[in-house]
Amino acid sequence: MQRPNPANFSDFSHLYQALGCNTGNLLFTNAVWRQVGGQKTRLNFVFDAEKANEEYDAIIIPAANWINANVDFGHVAEPLEKLKIPVVIIGLGAQNEGYDTAIPLKDGTKRFLRAVFDRATSVSVRGEFTQNVLHRLGYRDTRVTGCPSLYCDFRQFQSPRLETFDLSRCLLHPTRYSASHAPYAREASPNRDIFRFAYSHRLDLLFQSELEELALLLGFENEPEMHNERTLMLINEIYKSSNWQELSEYLRQKGKTFLDVDAWADAMPAYQFVYGTRLHGTIMALNSGTPGMLLYHDSRTREMAEFAGIPHIDANKADISKRGIRKAYEKLNLSKYYQKRAKNIDSYISFLKENNVETPLSE
C-alpha cells in the first residue's frame, strides 16, 4: 500500500476504504515492500491472472487477520485460482473473540485458503493460534513468523531506557470504527475508558480507524455524514464531553494520525510511553525506540503479543488511570521483545528463502 494523498480523494469514504479502514495496514504492507528484494510491481486484490502468469515470477500478498467469521475473500480467491505461478502469503492471521480455533468461515474465504495453499511452498502465519486454526482446517504447511511489521525499522533507534514517569508524555491508542454504533458509547469497555481518560487529561491520542476523528484530522470534517446530530451526540458520549466545539478543538490539538510510516516513526521519540489496544501502534513505538504496552482484547492481539514478546496485559484487567498507567510503565520488560525479535527474524528470513523470495534482511 503506497502512501495515500488525501488531496486525491473527492470524499472521505473513498480515502477510508483505500486505507483498508485502518492506517495500521500501512505498517505491514510497507514492511513487506521493503523486505522483498528484486523488481516489484504493486497490484490490487483484483488483477488479470493471465497477465500475471506471463509477466511475474510470483504473487506476494501481505496479509492481515483474514481468517475470521465476518469476511468473505471470494473476490480475492477468483484471480488466485487462475494462477500458474507461486503465491507467497506473509503474516496471515486468524481472529476470534476468544481462543477457540473452530472459526466458522464463509465459502469465499475457504476458496481463498485453498487457492493459496495449492500454490504456496509454505504460508507465513502470525502465531500458534493461527497455525492451530489452519491445522484444524487441514492445512499443515505453515511457518510461524509473526507480522512482517515486527522486522521493519522505519528509523534507526537505540534500545529505550525507562525514565521517571511523566503522564503528559504518553500517547494513548484505543480502538474503534464509526461512532454511530450506539452500544460503543453506552457500554463500559477498556477502549471507551481510554478515550475518556485521554480527553479528561488532555493527552495525545493516536487514531488508526476511528472514522469521525480521521475525517476531522484529514480535512474532511465538513462532510454531512460526519456532523449529523446523532453522531455528534454519540461521539460526545464516548469522550464524556458535553460540548462538541470543545471536543473537536481537543482532537485537532491532540489527535495524531499518520499516512506516512516514516513520519509516524519520526514522531515516536517525543513520547515516553505508548499505551493502548492498537497492535501496530505498539509495534511502531517499540521499533522506533519508544517504550510501549499493548492491551490485548482478542485472539489476534493476544497471539501477536505472546509470539513477539510485546509487553502486554489483558485489556479487561487494565487499570486505566494515572496510577495504573504509571505502574504499567514502571513494570515494563523491554528486553524480552528485542531479544525475541532478533531470534524471530531468522525464522522469517528462512521462510522467505524457502519460498524463493529475495530479501535485503540479514540473519
C-alpha contacts under 8 A as a table, 3 or more apart, distances in Angstrom:
res1	aa1	res2	aa2	distance
1	M	25	N	7.91
1	M	26	L	6.23
1	M	29	T	5.57
1	M	30	N	6.37
1	M	42	R	7.93
2	Q	26	L	7.74
2	Q	30	N	7.40
3	R	26	L	7.74
3	R	259	L	5.89
3	R	260	D	5.78
4	P	8	N	7.96
4	P	15	L	7.59
4	P	18	A	7.60
4	P	19	L	7.67
4	P	259	L	6.52
5	N	8	N	5.62
5	N	9	F	7.53
5	N	259	L	7.96
6	P	9	F	5.53
6	P	15	L	6.73
6	P	218	L	6.96
7	A	10	S	7.60
9	F	12	F	7.02
9	F	14	H	6.51
9	F	15	L	5.99
10	S	14	H	7.55
11	D	14	H	5.98
11	D	15	L	6.94
11	D	220	F	7.18
11	D	223	E	7.84
12	F	15	L	5.11
12	F	16	Y	5.98
12	F	215	A	6.37
12	F	220	F	6.06
12	F	223	E	7.94
13	S	16	Y	5.01
13	S	17	Q	6.18
14	H	17	Q	5.17
14	H	18	A	6.16
15	L	18	A	4.99
15	L	19	L	6.40
16	Y	19	L	5.22
16	Y	20	G	6.56
16	Y	21	C	5.08
16	Y	22	N	7.60
16	Y	211	L	7.73
17	Q	20	G	4.95
17	Q	21	C	5.43
18	A	21	C	7.33
19	L	22	N	5.67
19	L	23	T	5.84
19	L	25	N	6.99
19	L	26	L	7.60
20	G	23	T	7.48
20	G	25	N	6.89
21	C	208	Q	7.97
21	C	209	S	5.56
22	N	25	N	5.91
22	N	208	Q	5.09
22	N	209	S	4.44
23	T	26	L	5.56
23	T	27	L	7.81
23	T	208	Q	4.85
23	T	209	S	6.63
23	T	257	T	7.95
23	T	258	F	7.12
23	T	259	L	6.68
24	G	27	L	5.60
24	G	28	F	7.53
24	G	208	Q	6.17
24	G	280	H	5.55
24	G	281	G	7.16
25	N	28	F	5.79
25	N	29	T	6.20
26	L	29	T	5.38
26	L	30	N	5.79
26	L	259	L	7.51
26	L	260	D	7.80
26	L	261	V	6.82
27	L	30	N	5.45
27	L	31	A	5.92
27	L	149	S	5.77
27	L	261	V	6.49
27	L	280	H	7.08
27	L	284	M	7.94
28	F	31	A	4.84
28	F	32	V	6.23
28	F	62	P	6.80
28	F	147	C	6.91
28	F	148	P	5.69
28	F	149	S	4.69
29	T	32	V	5.39
29	T	33	W	6.38
29	T	62	P	5.69
30	N	33	W	4.98
30	N	34	R	6.26
30	N	261	V	7.87
31	A	34	R	5.26
31	A	35	Q	6.07
31	A	148	P	6.02
31	A	149	S	5.37
31	A	151	Y	7.67
31	A	152	C	5.64
32	V	35	Q	4.92
32	V	36	V	6.04
32	V	62	P	6.41
32	V	148	P	6.31
32	V	149	S	7.73
33	W	36	V	5.63
34	R	37	G	7.41
34	R	152	C	7.98
35	Q	152	C	7.79
35	Q	359	T	5.47
35	Q	360	P	6.16
35	Q	361	L	6.44
36	V	357	V	6.68
36	V	358	E	5.81
36	V	359	T	4.73
36	V	360	P	7.00
37	G	40	K	7.82
37	G	357	V	7.40
37	G	358	E	4.79
37	G	359	T	4.60
37	G	360	P	6.04
38	G	358	E	6.42
38	G	359	T	7.93
43	L	46	V	7.85
43	L	47	F	6.74
44	N	47	F	6.15
45	F	75	H	7.84
45	F	76	V	5.76
46	V	75	H	7.01
46	V	76	V	6.30
46	V	79	P	6.64
47	F	52	A	7.92
47	F	79	P	6.52
48	D	51	K	5.42
48	D	52	A	6.26
48	D	79	P	6.99
49	A	52	A	4.92
49	A	53	N	6.15
49	A	79	P	5.46
49	A	80	L	7.12
49	A	82	K	5.90
49	A	83	L	5.77
50	E	53	N	5.15
50	E	54	E	6.48
50	E	82	K	7.43
50	E	83	L	7.33
51	K	54	E	5.17
51	K	55	E	6.08
52	A	55	E	5.23
52	A	56	Y	5.39
52	A	83	L	7.56
53	N	56	Y	6.05
53	N	57	D	7.63
53	N	83	L	6.21
53	N	84	K	6.07
53	N	85	I	5.99
56	Y	59	I	7.38
56	Y	85	I	7.73
57	D	85	I	6.28
57	D	86	P	7.30
58	A	85	I	5.43
58	A	86	P	4.91
58	A	87	V	5.75
58	A	88	V	7.20
59	I	85	I	7.40
59	I	86	P	6.46
59	I	87	V	4.87
59	I	88	V	6.14
60	I	87	V	5.96
60	I	88	V	4.63
60	I	89	I	5.77
60	I	90	I	7.52
61	I	87	V	7.60
61	I	88	V	6.15
61	I	89	I	4.65
61	I	90	I	6.11
62	P	89	I	6.08
62	P	90	I	5.02
62	P	91	G	6.42
62	P	92	L	7.78
63	A	66	W	7.23
63	A	89	I	6.45
63	A	90	I	5.67
63	A	91	G	5.23
63	A	92	L	4.90
63	A	93	G	7.40
64	A	91	G	6.31
64	A	92	L	5.38
64	A	93	G	5.64
65	N	68	N	6.97
65	N	92	L	6.19
65	N	93	G	4.16
65	N	94	A	5.12
65	N	95	Q	5.81
65	N	300	R	7.24
66	W	71	V	7.13
66	W	73	F	7.96
66	W	92	L	6.85
66	W	93	G	6.13
66	W	94	A	6.28
66	W	95	Q	7.52
66	W	109	T	7.90
67	I	71	V	7.95
67	I	92	L	7.79
67	I	93	G	6.17
67	I	94	A	4.38
67	I	95	Q	6.21
67	I	103	I	7.89
67	I	105	L	7.23
67	I	109	T	7.28
68	N	71	V	6.40
68	N	94	A	5.88
68	N	95	Q	5.19
68	N	96	N	6.53
68	N	103	I	6.46
68	N	104	P	7.44
68	N	105	L	6.33
69	A	96	N	7.98
69	A	103	I	6.23
69	A	104	P	5.40
69	A	105	L	4.96
69	A	106	K	6.58
70	N	105	L	7.80
70	N	106	K	7.73
71	V	105	L	7.98
71	V	106	K	6.98
71	V	109	T	7.30
72	D	75	H	7.81
72	D	105	L	7.94
72	D	106	K	5.58
72	D	107	D	7.04
72	D	108	G	4.96
72	D	109	T	5.11
73	F	76	V	5.29
73	F	77	A	6.20
73	F	108	G	4.82
73	F	109	T	4.53
73	F	111	R	7.72
73	F	112	F	6.05
74	G	77	A	4.90
74	G	78	E	6.23
74	G	107	D	7.32
74	G	108	G	3.61
74	G	109	T	5.98
74	G	111	R	6.57
74	G	112	F	6.39
75	H	78	E	5.60
75	H	79	P	7.73
75	H	108	G	7.40
76	V	79	P	6.33
76	V	80	L	6.71
76	V	112	F	6.61
77	A	80	L	5.10
77	A	81	E	6.03
77	A	108	G	6.91
77	A	109	T	7.59
77	A	111	R	5.88
77	A	112	F	4.26
77	A	113	L	7.90
77	A	115	A	6.36
78	E	81	E	5.46
78	E	82	K	7.14
78	E	112	F	7.87
79	P	82	K	5.41
79	P	83	L	6.86
80	L	83	L	5.30
80	L	112	F	7.62
80	L	115	A	5.97
80	L	116	V	7.25
81	E	115	A	5.38
83	L	86	P	7.66
84	K	119	R	7.77
85	I	119	R	7.23
86	P	119	R	5.04
86	P	120	A	5.75
86	P	121	T	7.87
87	V	116	V	6.22
87	V	119	R	5.36
87	V	120	A	5.16
88	V	116	V	7.81
88	V	120	A	5.86
88	V	121	T	7.81
88	V	122	S	7.68
88	V	123	V	6.83
88	V	355	N	6.92
89	I	92	L	6.86
89	I	116	V	7.52
89	I	120	A	7.84
89	I	123	V	5.79
89	I	124	S	6.24
90	I	123	V	6.73
90	I	124	S	4.79
90	I	125	V	6.77
90	I	147	C	7.65
90	I	148	P	7.22
91	G	124	S	5.25
91	G	125	V	4.76
91	G	126	R	5.15
91	G	145	T	7.04
91	G	146	G	6.01
91	G	147	C	4.84
91	G	148	P	6.33
92	L	123	V	7.70
92	L	124	S	6.20
92	L	125	V	4.56
92	L	126	R	5.87
92	L	130	T	7.75
92	L	147	C	8.00
93	G	125	V	5.84
93	G	126	R	5.27
93	G	127	G	7.52
93	G	130	T	5.60
93	G	300	R	7.03
94	A	129	F	7.37
94	A	130	T	4.98
94	A	133	V	7.23
94	A	299	S	7.65
94	A	300	R	6.47
95	Q	298	D	7.29
95	Q	299	S	5.65
95	Q	300	R	5.12
96	N	99	Y	6.63
96	N	100	D	7.07
96	N	103	I	7.21
96	N	298	D	6.40
96	N	299	S	5.44
96	N	300	R	7.14
97	E	297	H	7.78
97	E	298	D	4.83
97	E	299	S	5.91
98	G	298	D	6.07
98	G	299	S	5.61
99	Y	129	F	7.34
99	Y	299	S	5.63
100	D	103	I	7.18
101	T	129	F	7.20
101	T	130	T	7.94
101	T	132	N	6.67
101	T	133	V	4.82
101	T	136	R	7.48
102	A	133	V	6.86
102	A	136	R	7.67
103	I	133	V	7.59
105	L	109	T	6.30
105	L	110	K	6.57
106	K	109	T	5.45
106	K	110	K	6.50
107	D	110	K	5.05
107	D	111	R	6.25
108	G	111	R	5.04
108	G	112	F	6.18
109	T	112	F	4.88
109	T	113	L	6.28
110	K	113	L	5.22
110	K	114	R	6.32
111	R	114	R	5.16
111	R	115	A	6.14
112	F	115	A	5.15
112	F	116	V	6.22
113	L	116	V	5.15
113	L	117	F	6.12
114	R	117	F	5.35
114	R	118	D	5.95
115	A	118	D	5.32
115	A	119	R	6.52
116	V	119	R	5.38
116	V	120	A	5.97
117	F	120	A	5.11
117	F	121	T	7.67
117	F	122	S	7.35
117	F	123	V	7.31
117	F	139	Y	7.48
117	F	141	D	7.80
120	A	123	V	6.59
120	A	355	N	7.71
121	T	141	D	7.29
121	T	354	E	7.35
121	T	355	N	6.00
122	S	141	D	4.84
122	S	142	T	5.38
122	S	143	R	6.79
122	S	351	F	7.71
122	S	354	E	7.83
122	S	355	N	7.12
123	V	141	D	6.29
123	V	142	T	4.70
123	V	143	R	6.00
124	S	142	T	5.93
124	S	143	R	4.94
124	S	144	V	5.93
124	S	145	T	5.90
124	S	146	G	7.68
124	S	351	F	7.23
125	V	128	E	7.98
125	V	130	T	6.36
125	V	131	Q	6.53
125	V	142	T	6.59
125	V	143	R	6.01
125	V	144	V	5.00
125	V	145	T	5.97
125	V	146	G	6.17
125	V	147	C	7.72
126	R	130	T	6.49
126	R	131	Q	7.97
126	R	144	V	5.88
126	R	145	T	5.86
126	R	146	G	3.79
126	R	147	C	5.56
126	R	303	E	7.45
126	R	304	M	6.46
127	G	130	T	5.57
127	G	131	Q	6.35
127	G	144	V	5.27
127	G	145	T	6.92
127	G	146	G	5.72
127	G	303	E	5.76
127	G	304	M	6.29
127	G	307	F	6.03
128	E	131	Q	4.79
128	E	132	N	6.02
128	E	144	V	6.62
128	E	303	E	7.24
128	E	307	F	7.82
129	F	132	N	5.14
129	F	133	V	6.27
129	F	299	S	7.71
129	F	303	E	6.40
130	T	133	V	5.01
130	T	134	L	6.26
131	Q	134	L	5.21
131	Q	135	H	6.11
131	Q	142	T	6.56
131	Q	143	R	7.83
131	Q	144	V	7.17
132	N	135	H	4.91
132	N	136	R	6.14
133	V	136	R	5.22
133	V	137	L	6.57
134	L	137	L	4.95
134	L	138	G	6.34
134	L	139	Y	5.20
134	L	140	R	7.09
135	H	138	G	4.96
135	H	139	Y	4.99
135	H	140	R	5.55
136	R	139	Y	7.39
139	Y	142	T	7.47
143	R	351	F	6.99
144	V	347	S	7.89
145	T	148	P	7.72
145	T	344	N	6.72
145	T	345	I	7.70
145	T	347	S	6.25
145	T	348	Y	5.22
145	T	351	F	7.91
146	G	150	L	7.26
146	G	304	M	6.51
146	G	307	F	6.93
146	G	308	A	7.05
147	C	150	L	5.77
147	C	304	M	7.67
148	P	151	Y	5.73
148	P	152	C	7.08
149	S	152	C	5.32
149	S	280	H	7.82
149	S	283	I	7.33
150	L	283	I	6.51
150	L	287	N	7.44
150	L	308	A	7.89
150	L	341	R	7.16
151	Y	341	R	7.18
151	Y	345	I	6.46
152	C	287	N	7.37
153	D	156	Q	6.58
153	D	287	N	5.84
153	D	288	S	6.93
154	F	261	V	6.98
154	F	262	D	5.60
154	F	265	A	5.98
154	F	287	N	7.53
154	F	288	S	7.05
155	R	262	D	7.05
155	R	265	A	6.25
155	R	266	D	6.91
155	R	287	N	7.93
155	R	288	S	6.07
156	Q	288	S	7.05
157	F	287	N	7.63
157	F	288	S	5.80
157	F	289	G	5.21
158	Q	289	G	5.89
159	S	289	G	5.55
160	P	289	G	5.34
160	P	290	T	5.99
160	P	291	P	6.51
162	L	291	P	7.74
162	L	330	E	7.50
163	E	272	Q	7.84
165	F	272	Q	7.77
165	F	326	R	6.33
165	F	329	Y	7.42
165	F	330	E	7.71
166	D	169	R	5.69
166	D	170	C	7.28
166	D	272	Q	7.37
167	L	170	C	5.42
167	L	322	K	7.08
167	L	326	R	7.59
168	S	203	L	6.31
169	R	203	L	7.90
169	R	270	A	7.37
169	R	271	Y	5.03
169	R	272	Q	5.40
169	R	273	F	6.84
170	C	203	L	6.89
170	C	204	D	6.96
170	C	271	Y	5.72
170	C	272	Q	5.88
170	C	273	F	4.86
170	C	274	V	5.75
170	C	275	Y	7.33
171	L	203	L	6.83
171	L	204	D	5.10
171	L	205	L	5.74
171	L	206	L	6.81
171	L	271	Y	6.50
171	L	273	F	6.38
171	L	274	V	4.76
171	L	275	Y	6.38
172	L	194	I	7.21
172	L	198	A	7.02
172	L	203	L	7.42
172	L	204	D	6.40
172	L	205	L	5.01
172	L	206	L	6.23
172	L	274	V	5.84
172	L	275	Y	4.95
172	L	276	G	5.51
173	H	194	I	7.47
173	H	205	L	5.71
173	H	206	L	4.99
173	H	207	F	6.79
173	H	274	V	7.63
173	H	275	Y	6.27
173	H	276	G	4.57
173	H	277	T	6.12
173	H	278	R	6.00
173	H	281	G	7.17
174	P	191	N	4.98
174	P	192	R	7.54
174	P	194	I	5.98
174	P	195	F	6.66
174	P	206	L	7.71
174	P	207	F	7.80
174	P	276	G	5.50
174	P	277	T	5.26
174	P	278	R	6.43
175	T	191	N	5.99
175	T	208	Q	7.86
175	T	209	S	7.31
175	T	210	E	7.35
175	T	277	T	6.19
175	T	278	R	6.46
176	R	179	A	7.58
176	R	191	N	7.59
176	R	209	S	6.40
176	R	210	E	5.32
177	Y	209	S	5.36
177	Y	210	E	4.49
177	Y	211	L	5.67
178	S	181	H	6.48
178	S	210	E	5.90
178	S	211	L	5.08
178	S	212	E	6.56
179	A	182	A	7.15
179	A	184	Y	7.37
179	A	185	A	7.39
179	A	210	E	7.62
179	A	211	L	7.47
179	A	212	E	7.02
179	A	231	T	6.32
179	A	234	L	6.21
179	A	235	I	5.62
179	A	238	I	7.88
180	S	230	R	7.52
180	S	231	T	5.42
180	S	234	L	6.67
180	S	235	I	7.90
181	H	184	Y	5.85
181	H	185	A	7.44
182	A	185	A	5.47
182	A	186	R	6.39
182	A	234	L	6.63
183	P	186	R	4.95
183	P	187	E	5.51
184	Y	187	E	5.78
184	Y	188	A	7.87
184	Y	189	S	7.98
184	Y	192	R	7.38
184	Y	238	I	7.40
185	A	188	A	7.95
185	A	192	R	7.17
185	A	234	L	6.01
185	A	235	I	7.19
185	A	237	E	5.71
185	A	238	I	4.58
186	R	237	E	7.39
186	R	238	I	7.50
188	A	192	R	6.61
188	A	193	D	7.37
189	S	192	R	5.28
189	S	193	D	6.22
189	S	316	N	7.70
190	P	193	D	4.96
190	P	194	I	6.30
190	P	315	A	6.06
190	P	316	N	6.29
190	P	318	A	7.50
190	P	320	I	7.61
191	N	194	I	5.13
191	N	195	F	6.51
191	N	277	T	7.31
192	R	195	F	5.16
192	R	196	R	6.28
192	R	238	I	6.16
192	R	239	Y	7.43
193	D	196	R	5.17
193	D	197	F	5.95
193	D	320	I	6.76
194	I	197	F	5.08
194	I	198	A	5.96
194	I	276	G	7.56
194	I	320	I	6.67
195	F	198	A	5.39
195	F	199	Y	6.22
195	F	238	I	6.90
195	F	239	Y	5.52
196	R	199	Y	5.20
196	R	200	S	6.04
196	R	238	I	6.92
196	R	239	Y	4.56
196	R	240	K	6.10
197	F	200	S	5.21
197	F	201	H	6.18
197	F	320	I	7.30
197	F	321	S	7.17
198	A	201	H	5.31
198	A	202	R	5.64
198	A	203	L	4.82
198	A	204	D	6.97
198	A	205	L	6.93
199	Y	202	R	4.84
199	Y	203	L	6.43
199	Y	239	Y	6.44
199	Y	250	Y	7.63
202	R	250	Y	7.29
202	R	254	K	7.29
203	L	254	K	6.58
204	D	254	K	4.58
204	D	255	G	5.88
204	D	256	K	7.06
205	L	254	K	6.24
205	L	255	G	5.02
205	L	256	K	5.97
206	L	255	G	6.12
206	L	256	K	4.79
206	L	257	T	5.88
206	L	281	G	7.79
207	F	210	E	6.06
207	F	213	E	7.22
207	F	214	L	6.78
207	F	255	G	6.95
207	F	256	K	6.04
207	F	257	T	5.24
208	Q	214	L	7.60
208	Q	257	T	6.50
209	S	214	L	7.25
210	E	213	E	5.66
210	E	214	L	6.01
211	L	214	L	5.32
211	L	215	A	6.18
212	E	215	A	5.17
212	E	216	L	6.30
212	E	221	E	7.82
212	E	226	M	6.01
213	E	216	L	5.07
213	E	217	L	6.19
213	E	251	L	7.21
213	E	255	G	7.86
214	L	217	L	5.13
214	L	218	L	5.89
214	L	257	T	7.24
215	A	218	L	5.30
215	A	219	G	6.17
215	A	220	F	4.72
215	A	221	E	5.35
215	A	226	M	7.70
216	L	219	G	5.61
216	L	220	F	5.66
216	L	221	E	4.31
216	L	252	R	7.57
217	L	220	F	7.58
217	L	221	E	7.63
217	L	251	L	7.75
217	L	252	R	6.35
217	L	255	G	7.36
217	L	256	K	7.89
217	L	257	T	7.51
218	L	221	E	7.85
220	F	223	E	6.00
221	E	226	M	6.58
221	E	227	H	7.75
222	N	226	M	7.14
222	N	227	H	7.27
223	E	226	M	5.65
223	E	227	H	7.05
224	P	227	H	5.36
224	P	228	N	6.43
225	E	228	N	5.80
226	M	231	T	6.97
226	M	232	L	7.85
227	H	231	T	6.60
227	H	232	L	6.18
228	N	231	T	5.59
228	N	232	L	6.38
229	E	232	L	5.30
229	E	233	M	6.17
230	R	233	M	5.11
230	R	234	L	6.28
231	T	234	L	5.12
231	T	235	I	6.09
232	L	235	I	5.21
232	L	236	N	6.09
232	L	244	W	6.95
233	M	236	N	5.30
233	M	237	E	6.26
234	L	237	E	4.88
234	L	238	I	6.22
235	I	238	I	5.01
235	I	239	Y	6.52
236	N	239	Y	5.36
236	N	240	K	5.72
236	N	241	S	4.77
236	N	242	S	6.23
236	N	243	N	7.11
236	N	244	W	6.40
236	N	247	L	7.45
237	E	240	K	4.73
237	E	241	S	6.20
237	E	242	S	7.77
238	I	241	S	7.74
241	S	244	W	7.17
241	S	247	L	6.67
243	N	246	E	5.41
243	N	247	L	6.23
244	W	247	L	4.89
244	W	248	S	5.83
245	Q	248	S	5.25
245	Q	249	E	6.25
246	E	249	E	5.20
246	E	250	Y	6.37
247	L	250	Y	5.07
247	L	251	L	6.26
248	S	251	L	4.99
248	S	252	R	6.23
249	E	252	R	5.16
249	E	253	Q	6.27
250	Y	253	Q	5.15
250	Y	254	K	5.77
250	Y	255	G	7.43
251	L	254	K	5.26
251	L	255	G	4.70
252	R	255	G	5.70
257	T	264	W	7.99
258	F	261	V	6.86
258	F	263	A	7.00
258	F	264	W	5.64
259	L	264	W	7.88
260	D	263	A	5.41
260	D	264	W	6.26
261	V	264	W	4.90
261	V	265	A	6.20
262	D	265	A	5.09
262	D	266	D	6.13
263	A	266	D	4.99
263	A	267	A	6.25
264	W	267	A	5.31
264	W	268	M	6.82
264	W	284	M	7.81
265	A	268	M	5.46
265	A	284	M	6.47
265	A	285	A	7.29
265	A	288	S	5.73
266	D	269	P	6.80
266	D	288	S	7.65
267	A	270	A	6.10
268	M	271	Y	5.73
268	M	284	M	7.98
268	M	285	A	6.00
268	M	288	S	6.41
268	M	289	G	7.75
268	M	290	T	6.31
269	P	272	Q	7.34
269	P	288	S	7.25
269	P	289	G	7.03
269	P	290	T	6.06
271	Y	274	V	6.98
271	Y	290	T	6.89
272	Q	290	T	6.48
272	Q	291	P	6.65
273	F	290	T	6.49
273	F	291	P	5.13
273	F	292	G	5.63
273	F	293	M	7.89
273	F	329	Y	7.11
274	V	281	G	7.89
274	V	282	T	6.68
274	V	285	A	6.61
274	V	290	T	7.29
274	V	291	P	6.33
274	V	292	G	4.56
274	V	293	M	6.43
275	Y	282	T	7.22
275	Y	292	G	5.74
275	Y	293	M	4.97
275	Y	294	L	6.21
275	Y	295	L	7.58
275	Y	325	I	7.92
276	G	282	T	7.64
276	G	293	M	6.64
276	G	294	L	5.45
276	G	295	L	5.42
277	T	294	L	5.56
277	T	295	L	4.65
277	T	296	Y	5.93
277	T	297	H	7.04
277	T	315	A	7.32
278	R	281	G	5.08
278	R	282	T	6.21
278	R	294	L	6.80
278	R	295	L	7.70
279	L	282	T	5.28
279	L	283	I	6.30
279	L	294	L	6.56
279	L	301	T	6.19
280	H	283	I	4.86
280	H	284	M	5.92
281	G	284	M	5.31
281	G	285	A	6.39
282	T	285	A	5.17
282	T	286	L	6.29
282	T	292	G	5.47
282	T	293	M	6.44
282	T	294	L	6.09
283	I	286	L	5.18
283	I	287	N	5.98
283	I	292	G	7.79
283	I	310	I	7.92
284	M	287	N	5.23
284	M	288	S	6.03
285	A	288	S	5.13
285	A	289	G	6.35
285	A	290	T	4.93
285	A	291	P	6.51
285	A	292	G	5.98
286	L	289	G	5.23
286	L	290	T	5.22
286	L	291	P	5.79
286	L	292	G	5.93
287	N	290	T	7.43
291	P	329	Y	7.99
291	P	332	L	7.99
291	P	334	L	7.31
292	G	311	P	7.00
293	M	310	I	7.25
293	M	311	P	5.09
293	M	312	H	5.45
293	M	313	I	7.77
293	M	328	A	7.64
293	M	329	Y	7.77
293	M	332	L	7.78
294	L	305	A	7.54
294	L	310	I	7.12
294	L	311	P	6.20
294	L	312	H	4.61
294	L	313	I	6.60
295	L	312	H	5.65
295	L	313	I	5.15
295	L	314	D	5.55
295	L	315	A	4.51
295	L	318	A	7.31
296	Y	301	T	5.05
296	Y	302	R	5.21
296	Y	305	A	7.67
296	Y	312	H	6.67
296	Y	313	I	6.28
296	Y	314	D	5.25
296	Y	315	A	5.38
297	H	301	T	6.43
297	H	302	R	7.00
297	H	314	D	6.51
297	H	315	A	5.51
297	H	316	N	7.40
298	D	301	T	5.69
298	D	302	R	6.15
299	S	302	R	5.17
299	S	303	E	5.76
300	R	303	E	5.33
300	R	304	M	6.42
301	T	304	M	5.37
301	T	305	A	6.14
302	R	305	A	5.17
302	R	306	E	6.17
303	E	306	E	5.39
303	E	307	F	6.14
304	M	307	F	5.14
304	M	308	A	5.92
304	M	310	I	7.70
305	A	308	A	5.42
305	A	309	G	5.64
305	A	310	I	4.69
305	A	311	P	6.99
305	A	312	H	6.43
306	E	309	G	5.37
306	E	310	I	6.78
307	F	310	I	7.93
308	A	337	Y	6.15
308	A	340	K	6.08
308	A	341	R	6.52
308	A	344	N	7.78
309	G	336	K	5.61
309	G	337	Y	4.43
309	G	338	Y	7.99
309	G	340	K	6.26
309	G	341	R	7.98
310	I	334	L	7.82
310	I	336	K	7.62
310	I	337	Y	5.31
311	P	332	L	6.63
311	P	333	N	6.71
311	P	334	L	6.93
311	P	337	Y	7.29
313	I	317	K	7.28
313	I	318	A	6.79
314	D	317	K	5.35
314	D	318	A	6.38
315	A	318	A	5.11
318	A	324	G	7.39
319	D	323	R	7.84
319	D	324	G	4.65
319	D	325	I	6.94
320	I	324	G	5.70
320	I	325	I	6.26
321	S	324	G	4.98
321	S	325	I	6.00
322	K	325	I	5.34
322	K	326	R	6.05
323	R	326	R	5.17
323	R	327	K	6.17
324	G	327	K	5.17
324	G	328	A	6.22
325	I	328	A	5.02
325	I	329	Y	6.21
326	R	329	Y	5.10
326	R	330	E	6.19
327	K	330	E	5.09
327	K	331	K	6.15
328	A	331	K	5.32
328	A	332	L	6.38
329	Y	332	L	5.40
333	N	336	K	6.35
333	N	337	Y	7.95
334	L	337	Y	5.58
334	L	338	Y	6.75
335	S	338	Y	5.29
335	S	339	Q	5.94
336	K	339	Q	5.21
336	K	340	K	6.00
337	Y	340	K	5.23
337	Y	341	R	5.97
338	Y	341	R	4.96
338	Y	342	A	6.26
339	Q	342	A	5.29
339	Q	343	K	6.49
340	K	343	K	5.06
340	K	344	N	5.84
341	R	344	N	5.11
341	R	345	I	6.04
342	A	345	I	5.66
342	A	346	D	7.34
343	K	346	D	5.79
343	K	347	S	7.42
344	N	347	S	5.25
344	N	348	Y	6.42
345	I	348	Y	4.90
345	I	349	I	6.14
345	I	363	E	7.08
346	D	349	I	5.17
346	D	350	S	6.15
346	D	363	E	5.40
347	S	350	S	5.03
347	S	351	F	6.23
348	Y	351	F	5.11
348	Y	352	L	6.43
349	I	352	L	5.08
349	I	353	K	6.22
349	I	359	T	7.70
349	I	361	L	7.04
349	I	362	S	7.58
349	I	363	E	7.00
350	S	353	K	5.11
350	S	354	E	6.02
351	F	354	E	5.02
351	F	355	N	6.36
352	L	355	N	5.19
352	L	356	N	6.26
352	L	357	V	5.04
352	L	358	E	7.19
352	L	359	T	7.39
353	K	356	N	4.86
353	K	357	V	5.56
353	K	358	E	7.00
354	E	357	V	7.66
